[in-house]
Amino acid sequence: MARIHPEDLDQHQAHEAFEPLTAEQVVELRKHQPILSVWRVLWVQAVLGLLVAWVVWLVSGRVNAVYSAIYGALAVIVPATLFARGLTSKVASVNVGSAVFGFFLWEMVKIGLTVAMLFAAPRLVEDLSWPAMLAGLIVTMKVYWVALGFRKVFYPVSPT
């Protein structure tokens, strides 16, 4: 790895001058890197949660395992929906400070609600199937990464 010495810093910075993007470049960049809607990700999570429950039904044939898988998916979807609602509120976009504070606040709420739902699972789901619940939980949790990887599928780039 190349190391830049302090005396060479001014020369190095001169070679890498910052140039802001033009409006046309910004439009082109947004075409190739679309913003992924958090609400669309939540819908995909819900669909995949139901898909996991269906697969659990096909594999086990047990209703309590299906309820467990659905509960596992809900332990991700419900807190994520609350988090998304909090971040997209008008209060969260007043200024940068409130946006950063809101992000951390709603993230703590999301984590706390998820943990509370997981602790409540044995009491709320009769004859809880832990493997089915974890399958629903993990599959819906991984939707974030899948959505980022496949965002061009969700938002195809139009040919220009």
QUIBEL-V250056 format. One record per helix or strand. SS is the DSSP state (h for helix, s for strand). FROM is the first residue (numbers start at 1). TO is the last residue. If there is no record, write none. Layout:
ss-><SS:SS>
from-><FROM:FROM>
to-><TO:TO>
//
This chain:
ss-><h:h:h:h:h:h:h:h:h>
from-><6:23:38:63:91:96:130:143:151>
to-><15:32:60:87:93:124:141:149:154>
//
